[in-house]
Amino acid sequence: MITRTEKNEEKQKEIIKEENRELRKKIVLTSLKVIFIIIIISMLFYLYTTYISSKIITVKEERIISEKLPSNFDGLKIIQISDIHYGSTIFMDDIKKLVSLVNRRNPDLVVFTGDLINKGYKINSKEQENLIKQLKKIKSTIGKYAIMGEEDTDQFTTIMNQSEFTILNNDYDLIYKDSNTPILLIGLSSSISNNININQGYEYFTQPTHNSNIYTITLLHEPDNVDEITASYQTDLFLAGHSHNGQVYIPYIGGLFRKEGAEHYINGFYQLENSKLYISSGIGTTGNGFRLFCRPSINFFRLSSK
C-alpha cells in the first residue's frame, strides 16, 4: 500500500517534470526568437548596405573661398565624379540618375577622378555604347575633364574621348571664364599603375610666361600622393578619389577600409598647410561590395574669391 508520503513524493516529481518541460519550451522559444531577430537584422543589413547605402547617390556641396581666385571665377561651379566602377553596384539605370543629378546643377566644370569600369567586369559593346551616350549627356559651360585610375585601361580612353571629356594624363590646361585671367587645372595619372609624372603635370610652372600665383586645381586619383606634390609645388585645391572614404564609416573613427594609395588620406576632407584636399566617396564599390554610413556621392563645389 502506497503511503501518503510516497504519494506526495510522486506528485512532487510530476510537478518538477512539468516545470522542466515548461522551462525547455521557454528556452526553445527564446532561442527561436533570437535566431529570427538575427535573420531579420541580417536581411535588413544586407538590403540597406547593398540596395540603399550603395545605390542612392547623394550630393555633397561645399563652398571654397580663396583670395587667389580671380574675381571673374566668382561662383564657378565644379562637380567631381569619381570611382564609378561600372559593373560593381552601378549599372546603366544608376548612370542615368547620376547624369540627371549633375545636369540639374548646371556645372561650369565637370571632373572625373578615375576608375570608370570595375576591375574584372567585361563590359559588352552595347553597354559601352550606352555608357558613352549617357556620359556624353553631361553638360558643362566650360569643359569636362578626366584622369585615369589604377583600374582604367585603353577602354577608358575610348569611352571618355567619345563622351567629350578631355583626358589630362600628367598634363594641364588653362581654364578661362569671361576674361583673359585663367586658373590652372592639372591632371595626374595613377601612381599605382606607375604612370604618374608630377613634374610633367606641373610643367606650366617651368614656362617663361607662367604666373607663379595662379589659382591651381589638381586632379589626382590616389590622395596619398599629395605629400610628394606639396613638397615641391603649390596647389590650392586637390580633388582625389580612390579611397571611397573607407566605404564603411564609423563615427569619430572615420573610414574603415584602407587601400594602397589611400592609407594616410581616406576621409572626405583635409586642410593641408596651404591646400585643401577633398576626397570623393565615389559612386561604385570595390572589395566587399557594400557601404555603411558612407553613401555614394558626387562633390559639388562653389568657388568664391571673398
C-alpha positions as CSV (number, residue, x, y, z in Angstrom):
1,M,0.0,0.0,0.0
2,I,1.4,3.5,-1.0
3,T,1.7,5.8,1.9
4,R,0.8,9.4,1.9
5,T,4.4,10.4,1.9
6,E,5.1,8.3,-1.2
7,K,2.1,9.9,-2.9
8,N,3.4,13.3,-2.2
9,E,6.9,12.4,-3.5
10,E,5.3,11.1,-6.7
11,K,3.3,14.3,-7.1
12,Q,6.4,16.4,-6.4
13,K,8.3,14.6,-9.1
14,E,5.5,15.2,-11.6
15,I,5.5,18.9,-10.8
16,I,9.2,19.1,-11.3
17,K,9.0,17.2,-14.6
18,E,6.3,19.6,-15.7
19,E,8.3,22.6,-14.7
20,N,11.3,21.2,-16.6
21,R,9.2,20.8,-19.7
22,E,8.0,24.3,-19.5
23,L,11.5,25.6,-19.0
24,R,12.7,23.7,-22.0
25,K,9.8,25.1,-24.0
26,K,10.7,28.7,-22.9
27,I,14.4,28.1,-23.8
28,V,13.5,26.7,-27.3
29,L,11.0,29.6,-27.9
30,T,13.5,32.2,-26.8
31,S,16.2,30.7,-29.0
32,L,13.9,30.7,-32.0
33,K,13.0,34.3,-31.3
34,V,16.7,35.3,-31.1
35,I,17.5,33.4,-34.3
36,F,14.5,35.0,-36.0
37,I,15.6,38.5,-34.9
38,I,19.2,37.8,-36.1
39,I,17.9,36.7,-39.5
40,I,15.7,39.8,-39.8
41,I,18.5,42.1,-38.8
42,S,20.9,40.4,-41.2
43,M,18.4,40.7,-44.1
44,L,17.8,44.4,-43.3
45,F,21.5,45.0,-43.0
46,Y,22.1,43.3,-46.4
47,L,19.3,45.2,-48.1
48,Y,20.5,48.5,-46.6
49,T,24.1,48.1,-47.5
50,T,23.5,46.6,-50.9
51,Y,20.5,48.5,-52.3
52,I,20.2,51.7,-50.2
53,S,23.6,52.7,-48.8
54,S,25.3,51.5,-52.0
55,K,22.8,52.7,-54.6
56,I,21.3,56.1,-53.6
57,I,23.7,58.8,-54.8
58,T,23.9,61.9,-52.6
59,V,25.3,65.4,-53.4
60,K,28.0,66.9,-51.1
61,E,28.1,70.6,-51.5
62,E,31.0,72.8,-50.4
63,R,31.9,76.5,-50.8
64,I,35.5,77.2,-51.3
65,I,36.8,80.7,-50.7
66,S,40.3,81.9,-51.8
67,E,41.6,85.4,-52.3
68,K,43.8,84.0,-55.1
69,L,40.8,83.2,-57.2
70,P,40.2,85.8,-59.9
71,S,37.0,87.7,-59.5
72,N,35.8,86.5,-62.9
73,F,35.6,83.0,-61.4
74,D,33.3,84.0,-58.6
75,G,30.5,81.5,-58.4
76,L,32.3,78.9,-60.5
77,K,30.6,75.6,-60.1
78,I,32.6,72.4,-60.2
79,I,31.2,68.8,-60.0
80,Q,33.6,66.0,-59.2
81,I,32.6,62.4,-60.1
82,S,34.9,59.5,-59.1
83,D,35.2,55.8,-59.0
84,I,32.1,54.8,-60.9
85,H,33.3,51.2,-61.0
86,Y,30.6,50.3,-63.6
87,G,29.7,46.7,-63.1
88,S,30.1,46.6,-59.4
89,T,26.9,48.0,-57.7
90,I,26.5,50.5,-60.5
91,F,24.8,49.8,-63.9
92,M,23.0,51.8,-66.6
93,D,20.0,53.0,-64.6
94,D,22.3,54.3,-62.0
95,I,24.4,56.2,-64.6
96,K,21.2,57.8,-65.9
97,K,20.4,59.0,-62.4
98,L,24.0,60.3,-62.0
99,V,23.8,62.3,-65.2
100,S,20.5,63.8,-64.1
101,L,22.0,64.8,-60.7
102,V,24.9,66.5,-62.4
103,N,22.9,68.4,-65.1
104,R,20.4,69.7,-62.6
105,R,23.2,71.8,-61.0
106,N,24.3,73.4,-64.3
107,P,28.1,73.0,-63.6
108,D,30.8,75.1,-65.2
109,L,33.4,72.3,-64.9
110,V,32.9,68.6,-64.5
111,V,35.9,66.5,-63.5
112,F,36.2,62.7,-63.2
113,T,39.0,61.4,-61.0
114,G,39.4,57.8,-62.1
115,D,38.2,54.2,-62.2
116,L,35.4,54.0,-64.7
117,I,34.9,50.2,-65.2
118,N,35.1,47.8,-62.3
119,K,38.2,45.5,-62.4
120,G,37.3,42.2,-63.9
121,Y,33.9,43.3,-65.4
122,K,33.6,42.6,-69.1
123,I,31.5,45.4,-70.5
124,N,29.9,44.4,-73.8
125,S,29.7,46.6,-76.8
126,K,26.1,47.6,-76.2
127,E,26.8,48.6,-72.7
128,Q,29.8,50.6,-73.8
129,E,27.7,52.4,-76.4
130,N,25.0,53.2,-73.9
131,L,27.6,54.4,-71.3
132,I,29.1,56.8,-73.9
133,K,25.7,58.0,-74.8
134,Q,24.9,58.8,-71.2
135,L,28.2,60.4,-70.2
136,K,28.1,62.5,-73.4
137,K,24.8,64.0,-72.0
138,I,26.7,65.5,-69.1
139,K,26.7,69.3,-69.7
140,S,29.1,72.0,-68.6
141,T,29.6,75.6,-69.6
142,I,33.4,75.4,-69.7
143,G,34.5,71.8,-70.1
144,K,34.7,68.2,-68.9
145,Y,38.0,66.7,-67.8
146,A,39.1,63.2,-66.6
147,I,42.1,61.4,-65.3
148,M,42.9,57.7,-65.2
149,G,42.7,55.5,-62.1
150,E,44.7,52.4,-61.5
151,E,41.9,50.2,-63.0
152,D,41.5,52.2,-66.1
153,T,42.7,50.8,-69.5
154,D,42.6,51.9,-73.1
155,Q,38.9,51.2,-73.0
156,F,38.6,54.2,-70.5
157,T,40.4,56.4,-73.1
158,T,37.9,55.4,-75.8
159,I,34.8,55.9,-73.7
160,M,35.9,59.2,-72.2
161,N,37.1,60.7,-75.5
162,Q,33.8,59.7,-77.2
163,S,31.9,61.2,-74.2
164,E,33.6,64.5,-74.9
165,F,35.9,64.5,-71.8
166,T,39.4,65.9,-72.1
167,I,41.8,63.4,-70.5
168,L,44.7,65.0,-68.6
169,N,47.4,62.4,-68.5
170,N,50.1,64.2,-66.4
171,D,49.1,67.4,-68.2
172,Y,47.5,70.7,-67.6
173,D,45.0,73.1,-69.1
174,L,44.4,76.8,-68.6
175,I,40.7,77.5,-67.8
176,Y,39.2,80.8,-68.9
177,K,35.9,82.4,-67.9
178,D,34.8,85.8,-69.1
179,S,38.3,87.3,-69.1
180,N,41.9,86.8,-70.1
181,T,42.8,85.8,-66.5
182,P,42.8,82.0,-66.2
183,I,43.1,79.4,-63.5
184,L,45.2,76.3,-63.8
185,L,43.8,72.7,-64.0
186,I,46.3,69.9,-63.6
187,G,45.6,66.2,-64.1
188,L,47.9,63.4,-62.8
189,S,47.6,59.8,-63.6
190,S,47.6,56.9,-61.1
191,S,50.7,56.1,-59.1
192,I,49.7,52.5,-58.6
193,S,49.8,51.8,-62.3
194,N,53.1,53.6,-62.3
195,N,52.0,56.3,-64.8
196,I,52.2,59.4,-62.5
197,N,54.6,62.1,-63.5
198,I,54.3,65.0,-61.2
199,N,57.0,67.2,-62.8
200,Q,55.4,66.7,-66.2
201,G,51.9,67.6,-64.8
202,Y,53.3,70.8,-63.2
203,E,55.2,71.8,-66.3
204,Y,53.3,75.0,-66.6
205,F,55.5,76.4,-63.8
206,T,58.6,75.9,-65.9
207,Q,57.2,78.1,-68.7
208,P,58.9,81.6,-69.1
209,T,55.5,83.3,-69.1
210,H,54.0,81.4,-66.1
211,N,52.1,83.1,-63.3
212,S,53.5,81.8,-60.0
213,N,50.4,83.0,-58.1
214,I,47.8,81.3,-60.4
215,Y,44.9,79.6,-58.7
216,T,45.7,75.9,-59.1
217,I,43.4,72.8,-59.0
218,T,45.0,69.4,-59.2
219,L,43.1,66.2,-60.1
220,L,44.7,63.0,-58.8
221,H,43.4,59.5,-58.2
222,E,45.3,58.3,-55.1
223,P,45.2,61.0,-52.4
224,D,48.4,59.9,-50.6
225,N,50.4,61.5,-53.4
226,V,49.6,65.0,-52.1
227,D,52.6,64.9,-49.7
228,E,55.0,64.4,-52.5
229,I,53.3,67.1,-54.6
230,T,53.2,69.8,-51.9
231,A,56.8,69.2,-51.1
232,S,57.7,70.8,-54.5
233,Y,54.6,72.7,-55.8
234,Q,51.9,75.0,-54.5
235,T,48.4,73.8,-55.1
236,D,45.3,75.5,-53.8
237,L,42.7,72.7,-54.3
238,F,43.3,68.9,-54.6
239,L,40.4,66.7,-55.8
240,A,41.0,63.0,-55.4
241,G,39.2,59.6,-55.4
242,H,40.3,56.0,-54.8
243,S,39.6,55.8,-51.1
244,H,35.8,55.6,-51.3
245,N,36.1,57.3,-47.8
246,G,36.6,53.7,-46.5
247,Q,33.2,52.5,-47.8
248,V,32.3,51.8,-44.1
249,Y,32.3,54.9,-42.0
250,I,32.4,54.7,-38.2
251,P,31.5,58.0,-36.3
252,Y,34.5,59.5,-34.5
253,I,36.8,57.0,-36.2
254,G,36.3,57.6,-39.9
255,G,36.6,55.3,-42.9
256,L,37.3,51.7,-42.0
257,F,38.8,50.1,-45.1
258,R,42.1,51.5,-46.3
259,K,43.9,50.6,-49.5
260,E,47.2,51.3,-51.2
261,G,47.4,54.9,-52.2
262,A,44.8,55.9,-49.6
263,E,46.2,54.7,-46.3
264,H,47.0,58.2,-44.9
265,Y,44.3,60.3,-46.5
266,I,41.0,58.4,-46.6
267,N,38.2,60.7,-45.3
268,G,36.3,63.4,-47.2
269,F,38.3,66.5,-46.4
270,Y,41.7,67.5,-45.1
271,Q,43.1,71.0,-44.6
272,L,46.7,70.9,-45.5
273,E,49.2,73.7,-44.8
274,N,48.4,75.8,-47.9
275,S,46.0,73.5,-49.7
276,K,42.6,71.9,-49.4
277,L,42.1,68.2,-50.2
278,Y,38.7,66.8,-51.0
279,I,38.4,63.1,-51.5
280,S,35.2,61.7,-53.2
281,S,33.4,58.7,-51.6
282,G,32.9,57.5,-55.2
283,I,29.9,56.1,-57.0
284,G,30.6,52.4,-57.1
285,T,32.2,49.9,-54.7
286,T,35.2,47.7,-54.5
287,G,36.2,44.7,-52.4
288,N,33.3,43.7,-50.2
289,G,30.8,45.4,-52.5
290,F,28.8,47.2,-49.8
291,R,28.7,50.5,-48.0
292,L,27.7,51.5,-44.5
293,F,27.2,55.1,-43.4
294,C,29.1,56.1,-46.5
295,R,26.7,56.7,-49.4
296,P,27.9,57.1,-53.0
297,S,28.2,60.7,-53.8
298,I,29.3,63.5,-56.2
299,N,31.1,66.6,-54.8
300,F,29.6,69.9,-55.8
301,F,31.9,72.9,-55.2
302,R,31.1,76.6,-55.5
303,L,34.3,78.8,-55.7
304,S,34.4,82.3,-54.4
305,S,37.1,85.0,-54.1
306,K,35.6,86.5,-51.0
